[in-house]
Amino acid sequence: MERLSEYRIMWILVFFDLPTETKKDKKAYTAFRKNLHKDGFTMFQFSIYVRHCASSENATVHIKRVKSFLPEFGQIGIMCVTDKQFASIELFYGKKIQQVTTPNQQLELF
């Protein structure tokens, strides 16, 4: 299998809707976002963060890491898609189509 295949390279998407009514809620929300950033995730849209991974095995490591810092309350979704699937996203600003800008990909050395 080709090392940099668009079917081998993965993207992790983390979707979340967290409460922010109390100081404790806001602190948990901020901590969750900071942990996503520390693990290499980039904001794609409000409450949607993405991370590029070189393989499904690498994606599994990062998904486990996200699960380790889930907040006590709120809804969180984690989805993994291939680079080929991610490339087919259509984004719109109103009725105008937007160019999909790939978040900064990280160089991974092995």
C-alpha positions as CSV (number, residue, x, y, z in Angstrom):
1,M,0.0,0.0,0.0
2,E,1.3,3.5,-0.9
3,R,2.6,5.3,2.2
4,L,0.9,8.6,1.6
5,S,-2.3,7.3,0.1
6,E,-5.4,9.6,0.3
7,Y,-7.2,6.5,1.7
8,R,-4.5,5.9,4.4
9,I,-4.2,9.5,5.6
10,M,-6.9,10.3,8.1
11,W,-8.6,13.3,9.6
12,I,-10.2,13.3,13.0
13,L,-13.2,15.6,13.5
14,V,-14.3,16.5,17.0
15,F,-17.7,18.1,17.4
16,F,-18.9,19.4,20.7
17,D,-21.6,21.3,22.4
18,L,-20.6,22.1,26.0
19,P,-22.5,24.0,28.6
20,T,-21.1,27.5,29.6
21,E,-23.7,28.7,32.1
22,T,-21.5,28.6,35.2
23,K,-17.8,29.4,36.0
24,K,-17.2,25.7,36.4
25,D,-18.8,25.0,33.0
26,K,-16.7,27.7,31.3
27,K,-13.5,26.4,32.9
28,A,-14.3,22.8,31.6
29,Y,-15.0,24.2,28.1
30,T,-11.7,26.2,28.1
31,A,-9.7,23.2,29.3
32,F,-11.2,20.9,26.7
33,R,-10.4,23.4,23.9
34,K,-6.8,23.9,25.2
35,N,-6.3,20.1,25.3
36,L,-7.5,19.8,21.7
37,H,-5.0,22.5,20.7
38,K,-2.2,20.8,22.7
39,D,-2.9,17.6,20.8
40,G,-2.6,19.3,17.4
41,F,-6.2,20.0,16.6
42,T,-7.2,23.2,14.7
43,M,-10.6,24.9,14.8
44,F,-12.5,24.2,11.6
45,Q,-15.7,25.9,12.6
46,F,-17.0,26.9,16.0
47,S,-17.2,23.8,18.1
48,I,-15.6,21.6,15.3
49,Y,-11.9,20.8,15.5
50,V,-9.9,18.8,13.1
51,R,-6.5,17.0,13.2
52,H,-4.5,15.4,10.3
53,C,-3.1,12.0,11.0
54,A,-0.7,10.0,8.9
55,S,-2.6,6.7,9.4
56,S,-5.6,5.1,11.1
57,E,-3.2,3.8,13.8
58,N,-2.0,7.3,14.5
59,A,-5.7,8.5,14.5
60,T,-6.5,5.8,17.1
61,V,-3.8,7.2,19.4
62,H,-5.3,10.8,19.2
63,I,-8.9,9.6,19.6
64,K,-7.9,7.8,22.8
65,R,-6.2,11.0,24.0
66,V,-9.3,13.1,23.3
67,K,-11.4,10.5,25.2
68,S,-9.0,10.9,28.1
69,F,-9.8,14.6,28.6
70,L,-13.6,14.6,27.9
71,P,-15.4,17.1,30.2
72,E,-18.0,15.8,32.7
73,F,-21.0,17.4,30.9
74,G,-21.9,18.2,27.3
75,Q,-22.1,16.4,24.0
76,I,-19.0,15.4,22.1
77,G,-18.7,13.5,18.8
78,I,-15.6,12.1,17.3
79,M,-15.5,11.1,13.6
80,C,-12.6,9.8,11.5
81,V,-12.5,10.2,7.7
82,T,-10.0,9.5,5.0
83,D,-8.1,12.4,3.4
84,K,-10.1,11.6,0.2
85,Q,-13.4,12.0,2.0
86,F,-12.2,15.2,3.8
87,A,-11.3,16.6,0.4
88,S,-14.9,16.3,-0.9
89,I,-16.3,18.7,1.7
90,E,-18.3,21.6,0.2
91,L,-18.4,24.7,2.3
92,F,-20.7,27.7,1.8
93,Y,-20.9,31.2,3.2
94,G,-24.5,31.8,2.6
95,K,-25.2,30.7,-0.9
96,K,-21.6,31.4,-2.0
97,I,-19.3,28.4,-2.2
98,Q,-16.1,28.8,-0.2
99,Q,-12.7,27.3,-1.0
100,V,-11.9,24.6,1.5
101,T,-8.7,25.6,3.2
102,T,-6.9,22.7,4.8
103,P,-5.8,23.5,8.3
104,N,-2.1,23.5,8.8
105,Q,-0.9,20.0,8.4
106,Q,1.8,18.8,10.7
107,L,4.9,17.4,9.5
108,E,5.4,14.0,11.1
109,L,8.8,12.5,11.2
110,F,9.2,8.7,11.8
